[in-house]
Amino acid sequence: MSVAAIELKGFQELKAAWAQAPEIVREELLRSMTEADMLLLRVLADEYTPKRTGHLRASIGATEQVGDHDVIGMVSTSVDYAIPVELGTRPHDIVAKPGSALHFVVGGHEVTVKRVHHPGTQGVHMFSRAFADKRQEVINEFSEGTDRIIVRLAGAQYYGA
């Protein structure tokens, strides 16, 4: 899949705050990352992911990871067919395993063959569309998180912490 990144304004100030009070910065960035991930999960489930069986939708989850100098969020799925659904497929042949056949119905007629040419599929682009459509809201969430860090640091300095 793809990796989407955003850049925050005031990065140097955020870097300085991280050095000054890493626990506050980690906590607020984790809060922002979790909110951003939940927003993306909601729109993926409600608007973008195909509903054929519901299995793909149900498999999409979010995880957040806090490191010494970063916070990483990931909205993903482990379902093996998610990539072809997201990106589409090129035309390709589907070949039956040795000793078996492909069986399906076309126009009400049962068909059994050893090989079939699949014309390919268009990608749904659910992950990339969800992020593109909600990008500004994600950026806004992190801007609010940065504001919370500044307010908390000002309070910590005021109280001599």
Helices and strands as residue ranges (DSSP letters): H 11-20, H 22-43, I 44-48, H 55-59, E 61-66, E 71-76, H 82-87, E 88-89, E 92-95, E 102-106, E 109-113, E 115-118, E 121-122, H 126-158
